[in-house]
Amino acid sequence: MLTIILKNKVVARFFFKNDSKQFGNSRVNKLLIHDKDIWIGTDNYLTYCNTRNKTTASVKQPLYSGISGKNSFRRFGAVKDLSWYNNKILVCLGAYVLVQDNARRTRDFKVICKMSRRYYCVHADSKGGVWYGASDGLYCINDDGEVNHASESVFLSNNIYDIEETADSVLVLASYGYGVLFYKDGKVLQHLTEADGLSSNLCRKVFVHKNQIYVASPGGATIIIYNNGHVSEIKKVTTADGLLTNSVNDVYADDSEVCFATQDGLTVLDTRKPEATVSAPPVYITSINCRDQQLSPDSNYTFSHGQNSIGFTFTGLSYRSPDNVLYQYRLTEEQEWTEAKNTSLDFPSLSPGKYHFQLRAKVLNGPWSQTRSFYFTINPPFWRTSWFAVMCAIAFIMLVILVARYQVRAAKRKHEEELRIKDQVTQLEQQALQAMMNPHFIFNVMNSTMRNMKLICTCPILQGLSV
């Protein structure tokens, strides 16, 4: 179905059906607006709708209806893309690229690319060149025929889903897997991926309006601000900004509005209004658990070293984007903020110390909320306390003193024992001398002398000698 909307009101609807049971209903795949004509590409044919009269609109007979023979539409397949080229229409089908002389609105089409690969898009640049994206990369047609640009870069060898052009003749390529590519004169000038801020590397469509490039992807839309050959800013557009869903199929923009074709419907954002201020979601600590004990977040607690397992549950209230609330936490003010993957945190084995648990939240592109806090202290075991260390030091000093005193006393006792033994030896020597000087000893000496004297007196020889 084609729906025409004028000033936020539906003014016309057209259903596209095919009388052939082989095709059934004909899905609308591509719209191209030129000179107040809307060219409509469906699964089964190409047609146009005249909108010069804003009160009425009519859909012309399908231009494909008269195609026959080897140019039969049944061999070509569904319309994937349309582009305006020198007063002609370029038609990208799944298996062919055609050109049709729109000035005469004939049903004669010329095949410029035949079935050798799968085609996704076609684009006529400002210099008259024809570019098309295929399953195996980027191609163009010039006077020398078809040129394969996939060999110039690995990024150009993947699926190219859409091609647009900036004011400085740079081609913007939507790659399904490599993100967005900026291409000119045989070179990839710039390559943007999720790491640079894209909503997804799987890019479906691109649209260029002045210095803004809009990218549609399954992860949301992306707005790229492009000035003088440089990307100055990249902004994401998601459900937090009003999209019905993050799965965006196509995008169109003018000076007043941006239209996002999503999987769940159409979202129109008014670019003339200042961006709405995204408020921070209020965040609450809903429960604190320590060894199956429920704690109050408004109180301070001191735990023993065995009570070092603590769990938190929390929530951030965002009715606009409940699934896109981001959380960060930290246990002390000196730590860096850590992203929380879920709405609960468990700390099974905390070290002793003082803690200041802090939690904050925000939605995408919004500010951080006010911080929620919880103070608690985990005491160390007694053998790790300061008083225990002091007692150990005192005990050690006393032990050293006792050992020193014992050693001094032992040395003193040894010295006294040596003196006692020496005194005993002296006494024994004196006793020996005294024993030698006793009367019995003197008597024996005198007796021995007297005997000797008698012997001299009785001996004639000795007497003669004595005379």
Buried (B, 14 or more C-beta within 10 A) or exposed (E): EBEBEEEEEEBBEBEBEBEEEEBEEBBBBBBBBBEEBBBBBBBBBBBBBBBEEEEEBEBEEBBBEEBEEEBEBEEBBBBBBBBBBEEBBBBBBBBBBBBBBBEEEEBEBEBBBEBEBBBBBBBBBEEEBBBBBBEBBBBBBEEEEBEBBBEBBEBBBBBBBBBBBBEEEBBBBBBBEBBBBBBBEEEBEBBBBBEBBBBBBBBBBBBBBEEBBBBBBBBBBBBBEBEEEEBEEBBBBBBBBBBBBBBBEBBBBEEEEBBBBBEEEEBEBEBEEEEEEBEBBEBBBEBBBBEEEEBEBEEEBEBEBEBBBBBBBBBBEBEBBEEBBBBBBBBEEEEEEEEBEEBBBEBEEBEBEEBBBBBBBBBBBBEBBEEBEBEBEBBBEEEEEEEEEEEEEEEEEEEEEEEEEEEEEEEEEEEEEEEEEEEEEEEEEEEEEEEEEEEEEEEEEEEEEEEEEEEEEEEEEEEEEEE
